[in-house]
């Protein structure tokens, strides 16, 4: 005799939900974080431009990608500079003229971004704002001024750019930046700004030692670079290649400074047309150099 009701389905076995395996979840999270860290340290990382030292080619508010491998790896390669300074480099290589590189100056853990203008063994001086490389002036040709829109990140402060701010017929404010095109011995060519006389326009000749490069900002009147002493937050002359952490490749996105924490404001703050801009110098036929 059965206790069940005729025709009723058999009682289903009760299934108890499995508990969360927190150890597996934690291992997955740690693995993902390690993969991101390895990618940042060995391959590439994002970088933010906080200063105007590389105008007109880099603007305050630009976000860009820096590749870590072109010159090998050293103490500066990790995203967080926790390793002691060392001259050791793995798979070392020398930058080319015109490369934009990331460097961490001696006595600091702060990343700077500058352009390579002299290589190991070169003699370099600056006379009235013009680079003299191995006894020959680096060509500079004036181009049409750049009318840069004024915004929060690039305000064209009169203290920095006296007399260069103007308003057009539509009521929009611009900064009229004088542009020179500079061309290095390998044909790398790029725009620079040099709009006033200042002490860094003249720099006595030095010879770049082996394993070093000489770096300058493209905004020549507003750049603490190899011309500026370390005590004044410059690079203090030629920079050891072990302190160079990578090469700037391209701009991903650029914001004008009007954005807030609210993502809805980011679209309005976007500078159109800068995303995808290559940061590798253009190439032309190398300039002819007079016989010594």
N, C-alpha and C positions, 0 to 999 in steps of 0.2 A: 504494500500500500504506500503510495507516494504522498509526501506532505505538500508537494507543489500543486499548483493549479493546472489542470489539463490544458495543453496548448500554449502555455506561457513559455517565453524564450528562456533558455538557461541563464542563470545569473552570470553577468560579466565579471571577469576578474578585475579587481580594482587596481589601476595603474598609478603609482605614486610618482609625481614629476621628479626628475633627477635634479639634484642640487647643482648650483654653479660651481665649477672647478676654478676657484680663484687663483690657484697656482698657475694653471694653464693660461688664464687671462693675463696674469701678471707677466708671464714669460713672453707672451705675444707682444705686450706693450713694450717691454724692455727691448725685445728684438727689433721692433719698429724704430724705437728711439736710437738704438745703436746704428741701424742702417742709415738713418738721417744724419747722425753725427759723422759717420764715416764718409758719407757723400759730401757733407760740408767741408770736412777736413782734407779730403784727397781729390775731389773732383771740382766742385763749384759751390758757391754760396751767394746769397743775395747781399746787396750793399746799398746803403742809403747815403746820399750826398747832403751833408749838413752845412757846407760852406761854399763861397763863390770863387774859390781859388782856381777852378778849372773852367770857368766861363770863357768863351761862349759855348764850349762843347759839352759841358756838364752844368746843369742848373741845380740850385738848391731845391730839394724836393724830388729829384730823380731817384728812381730805384733801378738798380742794374744788376747784372750777373757778372761775377768774377770767377774765372777758371783758376784752379789751384795748381795744375800740373805743368804748365808750359816751361817753368824754370826749375823744376824739381821740387822737392819737399824739404823743409827745414823746421826749426823750432816755431817759426811764425805761422806755419800752415794750419795747425788746429784753430778752430773757430774761437776758442777761448785760449788766450796766450798764457798758459799755466806752466809750460816747460821753460827751463832756464835758457837764457840766450846761449847760442852756440854757433860756431862757424861751419858746423857739419851740414852738408846737403846731400840728399839722395837723388841720383839721376840729375845732376846739375846741368843747367843750360843758361846761356846769357841772353838777356832781352835784346830786341832789335831797336834801332833808332825809331823814335816815335811811339813806342808802346806806352799805353797808360797802365800804370802798375799800382798795386797796394803795397805800402811800406809801413813798418812800425819803427819809429825813430828810437835811437838809444835813450835809455832812461824813461821810456814811456811804454804803455800798453795800448796806446791809441792808434787806430789805423788812419794813415794819410793816403791820399790818392794824387799822383803826380805823373808827369810824362818823362820818359827817358830821352835825354838830349845829348848825352856823351857816354861812351863805352870804355871799358878798361883800356888803359894806355893812351887815351885821347888827352890832348891839352885843351882846356876850355877856359874862356874868359867871357865877360860881358862888358861891352862898351856902349854907353848911351842906349841901353836897352837891346842891343843886338848881340847875339851869340857869336863869338869868335872861336871856331873849332879848328884846332891844329893849324892856327895862324891864318885861317880864311874866314871871312864873314859868312854866316849862314844866311842865304837869301831871304829877304822879307819884302813882300809886294803888297801895297795897299789895295784893299778891296772896298766895295761899297759898304757903308756903315750898316750894322745890324740894328733894326728897330725892334727891341725886345719888349713885349708887353709887360707893364708894371703889375705886380701882384704882391701878395703877402710874403711869399718866399723870395721874390726879387723886387724889392721896393725902389731900387735906384736912389738910394739915400744920397742927398747932396753932399754929405761929408765924404762919401766914397767916390761918387761920380759927379763932381761939380759941373753944373751947366749942361748936363747931358739929358735931363728929363724934359719931355715936351708933351703937349696935348694936341691931338689931331682934331680935324673939323667935326668928328663924331663924338668928341668929348672923351676919347680913350687916351690913357696915359702910356707913354712909351719911354724907353731908355735908348738913346741913340749911341750905340757902342762903336767906336772906331775899330776896324778890323784889319789885321795884317795876316797875310798867308806866309807861313814859314815852311821851308823845305830843307830837310836834312840830307846828308850825303847819300843815303840809300834810296832817295826819292819819296820818302814818307813826307806827306804834306798835310797841314792842318791850320786852323785859324787860331790866332792869339789876339789878346787885347793889351795894348800899351798906350795909355791915354794921358800920362803925366810924368813929370820928372820926379824921381824919388831915389833914395840911397841905393836900393838894390839894382838900379839900372847900370851900375858899374861894379864889377867883381874882378879882382886880380886873377891872373891866369894860374891854374893849378893843373897838375897831371893826375888823371884818375887812376888810382892804384889797381893792380890786378884784383879781380874778384869784387869790384865796385862799379857803380854807375852814378852818373850825375843827373839829378831830377829837378825839374822846374814845373811850376803851374802855368797853365795857358793864360790865366789872368795875371799878367806879369807884375802889375802894381799892387796886387792883393793876394800874394801867395808866400807863405812861410815854407821855403823849400831848401834845396842844397845851398843857396846863396845866404841863407839866414842862419845865425848861430843856434846851437841847441838851447842856450839860455833864453833865447827869444822865441822858443817853440818852433824853430826851424829844423832842418835836417843836418846842419853842421857840416856841410861839404859833401864829398862823395859818400854814397851809401853802400854798406856791405850787401852783397847779393843774398846773404843768409837772412837779411832783414826784409827782403822782398817776398810778399806772400801770394802773389798771383797777378793775373792780367785782366783788365776790364774788357768785357766782350760786347755787351749791348744793353741798351736801356729797356727795361720791361714796362715801366709805367712812370708817369711824372705827375705830381700833384702841386697845385699852386699855393697851398698853405691855408686855404679857406675851409678845408674839411674839418670835421669834428669826429668824435668817437662814433657818431651815427653813420652807418654805411650809406644811408640815403643821400648824404652830402658829398660822397666821394665822386659821384658822376659829374656833379657840377664843378668840382675842383680839378677834374682831369684836364691836363694840357694835351689837347688833340695833336696827333701827328708825331709825338716823341716816342711812343712805344715802338720797339723794334729797331730804333736807331743804332747802327753799328758804331762802336767806339774804336775800331781799328782805323788807323790813318789811311787816307787815300794814298795811292801810289802814282807817281809820275816818273818820267825819265830823270835819273839823278842829275843834279846840277853839275856843270863842268867846273873843275877846280883848277885854278892856275898852277903852273909848275912852280915848285918851291925854289 
